[in-house]
Amino acid sequence: MSTGQDPAVHYPLHLDLTGRRVLVAGGGPVAARRTADLLGAGADVHLVAPAVCEDLRDLLPRLTWHEREAVAEDVEGAWLVHTATGDPGTDAALAAAAEQRRTWCVRADDASASAAWTPAVVRREVDGGTVTASVSAGRDPRRARALKEALGRWLDGGAAPLRAGERGPGRPGRVTLVGGGPGEVDLLTLRGRRRLAEADLVVVDRLAPTAVLAELGEEVEVVDVGKTPDHHPVPQEEINRLLVEAARTGRNVVRLKGGDGYVLGRGGEEVLACRAAGVEVEVVPGVTSAFAVPAAAGIPVTHRGLARSVTVLTGHDVPDRGALAALAALEGTLVVLMGVSTLPRLAEGLVEAGKDPETPVAVVEDGWTPRQRTTTAPLREIARVAAERGVRSPAVVVVGAVADLAATVGQVASARPSRTAGTGGLVAPADAVAYCPGG
């Protein structure tokens, strides 16, 4: 029976119900929710009800159904009882029978008369198992739900300390390739932030959202393998070796990249290296800079009436004459990543291959940062204009009719506030748009 104590002094407890008999009395939606949770916990559920709702009917193959009204004798042998019959008299009789047998009973009809309560629960699969957080709010279900949702956001947002405290002997590590997006921390996916919260080692690129590293614990090792144009201090083969060897020591490794690791990010090579070594590997996609950086400047890479396709190209090497001819013939948008140094040769090659020299081009530097700047000009003039303005990497080049929208839609985009990395403050972006009409 209930003691009438304030709920704040009740004793919270998580139960291992694996293989243990649990009685659920009732066949409605409340009983269905309780039954689903109990089955998920591995309980041997005995359901007693003359009829069941549709949700319960789907669960019947996984439990024992006694198709009748519940009676006191059903409590015998149960480790836990849930009553949800809809009849207060029946629930009270079952609760009394449970009390007599020293079995905990949760009453759905009257929390004040219950000996036990089901909390609001948040579960997340994390490194090494499952994190379960349960919330009781003094029998205030709305408050409990609000707290549960807040805990869920905390766990998902990467702020919760999810890194495993102990590593068992021989425990295998894993590698997670996280696409960090175009640079702003709040454009990193929730799963990416959660994997960072679980990491023992983070191997990071220069263009990744490095401000997020300040949120990691001091015990997390960070290795910078960032590359700059024509300077690769850590070769790709060495990065692959580092990921594999760290995971083999049982550590959780996050390979944090800018943009999306599968879009000109050599993520596929790292995945293949891990799989060849028998290392577990997961890929968390990111927002690719090929689309996000033009969007920051107000340039949609496709737009009705202007472009209905988009091609993404690496700018490390200028394509041969045949490839340039194919690119010049495209009617859609061409997006070039890492193409500042080769822009003069690429622009000249496209014009020679038949691309209209008046085709609009936009070069967006430092997208999604306070230093963002957009330079636009016709294809025949873009190399000269970019050189005069001192355009530098990192930058994304957009070739096509949509580049003209930087001077119209871009004015709206440039008015957005931008967060200063590491400060949390808001500053106006330096998204000045310079346009050279040619001539």
N, C-alpha and C positions, 0 to 999 in steps of 0.2 A: 504494500500500500504506500501511497505517497506520504511523505513526512511534512509537506507544506513548507520545506526549506526554500530559501531564495535560490533560484537556479544557478547563481554565480558560485555557490559553494559545492555544486555537484561535481562528481569525479569523472573527468573525461577518460575514455578508454577506447582503444582500437582492438577489435577481436579477430582472431584467426578462426574463421568458420569453415575452413576446408574440410569437407567430408562430414561435418557435424549437422545433425538434424535441426531444422528450423521450421516452426509452424507458422504459416500465414493463413489467417482466417478472413475470408472475404474474396469476392470475385470481381470487384470494380477497378477503376483506374488507379486508386491509391494502392490497392493490393498489387496491381501490375507494376507500379514503379518500385515498390519495396521488393517484389519478387525478382525483378530484373537486376537490382543491385545485389541481392543476396546470391543469385546465380553467378554474377560476375565475381563474387568473393569466394566461389567454390562451395557454397553451402548445399547440403542435401535438403532441398525444400519440399515440404509436404503442404500442399494447398488444400484447404477444406472450404468448399463453397458449392451450393446447388447449381450455380451457373457462373460462367466467366465471360468477361468482356473480350473484345477482339484482340487487344494487346496481350492479354493473358493467354489467349488461345494460341498465339504464336510461340509462347514459351512452354507449352505443355509437353513437348518431347523431352524437355530437359528437367522435368520435375515429376513428383507423384501427386496426382489429383484424386482427392476423395470427394466424389460428387454428391454432397449432402450438406446439411447444416452442421456447423461446428458445435462440439460439446466439450465439457470439461476434460473428459478422458483423452482428448486429442493432445493435451499438453504433455502427457506422459512421454518421457524420453527426449523431449525437446530441450536444446540448449538455450534457445531464444524463441520468443513468441511475438508475432506482430498481429494485432487485431485491426481489421478494417471492414467489418461486416455491414456497417451502416445501422446496426441495431445496438443502442447503448446498453441494453440489458444483456445481450449476448457478449458484448465486449467486456462488460464488467464481470460477468461470470468467468470468462476465460482468464481475465487478469487475476481474479481471486484464486483460481486454480493454479495459476503460475506462481503466485505469491506463496501458496501453501507448499509447493514443490521446490521453492527457492530457485525459481527460474525467472530471468528478467523478461518483462513484457512491455512492449511499446504499444500504447493505445492511440490509434489515429483519431478517435472521436473526442477524446478529452485529455489534453496534455497535462492539465493540472492534477488528474487522477492517475497519471502514468508513473511507472517506476523507472522508465528509461525513455530516452528521446533520440530520434535520428537527427543528426546535425546536417547542415548544408555542407556538401563535400566538393572539393576540387581535387582532381587527379591529373597528373602529368607524367608521361613517360620521359625519364631523364637518364643521364649517365648512370648505368649500373642498376636500374630498377625503376620504381614508381615513387613519386612524391605524392603524398596524400595530406591535404590540409582540411580539417573539419572545423566548422564554426557553429557555436550555439550562442544565441543572442537573447537569452532570457525569455524564451518562448515567443519572441517577436519574429515571425517568419520573414517579414519584409526586410527587417534589418539584417537578418542572417543571409538572405539572398544578396543584398547589396554588398555585404562583406565578402561573400563568396565570389562575386563578380570582380571585386577589387583585388582579391587574392589571385584570381585567374589572370588578370591583366598584369599583375606584378610578376607572376611566374613566366608569363609569355613575353613580357617586355625585356627580359634579360637583366633586370635589376636584382633579382633574387639570387642569393649565393647557391647555385646548383652544382658547383664542382664537388665531386666525391671527396670526402675527407680521408678515406682509407682505400688502399688498393690491395686486393687480395693477391696471394702468390699465383703467378702464372696467368693473371688476368689479362686478356688481350686488349690492346688499345685499338683506336680507330682514327680515321682521318675524315674530316668533313670539309669539303670545298664550299666556302661561303661567298656568294656574290654580294659584294658590299654596296652595290648601287653607284650612283654618280658622285658620291662624296659627302653628302649631308648625312649625319648619323640617323636622322629620323626617316631617311629613305631606305635604311637597312630593314630587311624583313624581320618579323617577329621570330621566326624559326632561326634565322641567322643570329640574332641577339641571344637567343636561348642557348644555341650551341657555343657561343663565346662564353657564356656564363658557366658552361660545363668544362671548359678547356683547361688543360695543363700547359699546353704550348700553342702559341699563335705565330704562324709564319705569314708575314704581312707584306703586301706590295705598296709601292709609293703612292698609288692613286686610290688606295682603299680609304674608307672613312676612319682614319687613324684616331680621331678624337674619342671614339668608343673605347679605345684601349685604356683610357684613364679610369674606366669603370671596373677594370679587372683587378683582382686581388694581387698583392705584392708577390705571392708565391707563383703566379702565372708567368712563365717565361715567354718573352716576345723576341722573335728573330726577324729582322728587317732584311728582306731580299729584294728590295725595290730596284727597279731598272729605270734608267733614263735613256733618252735617245743616244744610240751608239756607245752606251756604257752599261754592260751587264756584269756587275761584280760577282754575282752568284749565278753560274750557268744553270740552265734548266735541269740538266742531269743531276747536278748537285742538290737542287731543290727536291727533286724526286727522291733522291737517296735520303735526304734529311727527313722527309715525311715518313718514309717507310721505316727507317731505323728508330725514330721516336715512337711510332705506334707499336713496334715490336717490343719496346721496353714497358709497354702497358699504359702509355700515356694517351690521353685524348688530344688530338692535334686538330687545330682549325687552320686551314689555309685561307686567309682572308684576302680577297682580291677586289679591285675596283670593278664596277659594272657587273657583268655576268661572266662567270668563268668559262662558259661555253661559247661566248661570242668573241672570237679573236683573243682569248685569254689563256690559251694552252691548257685549259682545264682538262680536256680529254686526255692529254698526255699524262697528266698527274694521276688521273683515275686509272688508266691502263697500267701505270707503274705500280700502283697500290694493288690492283687485282692480280697482276703477275706475281707479286710477292706474297699473295694470300692475306693481305691486310684489308679489313673491313673499311669500306669507303662510302660516304654519303655525299650527295650533291644538293646544295641549297641554292636555287637560282636567285639571281639578283636583277635589279632594274638596269638594263644595258644602257650605257652612255650613248650608244648609237641613236637611241630614240629619246632618252631623257634629257640629254644636253640640248639638242635642238628645241625640245619642248620648253626648256627653261628660257630660251630666247624667243619664244612665241612661234616656233616653226613646227607645224605638224608635218611629219614625214610623208603622210598621205593626206589628200584633201580633195573633196569632190570637185570635179572639173579641172583639177590641176595635176594630180598624181594618184594613181590607184595601185601602185606597186612601189617597193623600195628594195634597193640592193645595198648590202653592207660590204665594204671593201677595206682591206688593210692598206695603209699607205707606206708600209716599210719598203716595198719595192714597186716600181712602176710596171704595170702589166706590159706584155709584149704587144706588137702591132695588131695581131689578131684579136686579142682580148680587148684592147682599146677600141677597136672597131665595133665589137659587140656591145661594149659599155656605151659608146657614143650613140648607138642605135636605140637604146632603151628610152622609153617615153616616161618612165617613172622617175623616182628620186634616187640619187646616188649619195650614200653616206660614207665618208672616208674617215677611218680612225687612224690615229698616229701618222697623219699625212702632212704635217707642216713642212718638214724638210724636203719632201718630194713634190710639194704643191706646184712649183714652177714646171717641172717636167710632166706632171700629170695633166695640168691644164693645157699645156702646149700639145701634148699627145692626143687629148680628147678633141681639140680643135682640128688638128691635122687628120684625125680619123673621121671627121665629118660632123662633130657636135657643133651646134649653133654657137658661135662665139658670144652671142648676146645672152646666153643662158645664165640666169641669176645664180650666184654662188654666195653662200654665207659661211664664215669661219667663226665658230663660237669657242672662245678661250675660257678655261677655268669655270666650266659650267657648274651651277649650283653653289658657287662660292661668292663672297663679297667682291672678288676680283673679276667676276664674269664680264666679258666684253665681246661684242659681235661686230664683225667687219664684213660688209657686203660689197659686191662689185660684179660686173659681167665676167663670164669665164675668161675672156681675152685679157682682162685687166686685173683679175684677182691676185695673181702672184705679185705684181708690182705694188698694188695697194696694201697687201698684207705685209710686204717687206718694209714699205714706208711707215706703217703703223707699228712695226716691231712685233708682229704676231709670233707667239711662242707656244710650245707644247706645255701642258696638254690642251689640245683643241680638237674639235670635231668639224669636219668640212661637209657642207651640204650643197649638192649640185642639183639644180632643178628649179622648176617654177615656184615651188613652195618657199624657196629662200627669200623671195620677194616679200613674204608675209612677215619677215623680221622687222620691217619698217612700219608695219601696221599693227598686227596682232602682237608683235614684239614689244610695243610701247606699253601694252597692258601687262605683259609678263614681267617687264623690267620694273614695274611698280611694286612687285611683291616684296615683302621683307625677307631678309636672309639671315640665318643664324651664324654668328661668328663662332667658329670651331673652338670648343673648349671654354667658352665664356658664358654660353646660354643667352647672351644679349642679342638684340636685334639691330641690324644695321641696314642701310639702304645699299643695294648692290650696285657695283660699278658696271652696269650693263649698257654702256654707251654704244649706240649703233652708228657706225660710219658707213655711208653709202656713196659709192662712186658710180654714176650712171655711165661712165665711159667717155671716150672722146678726149 
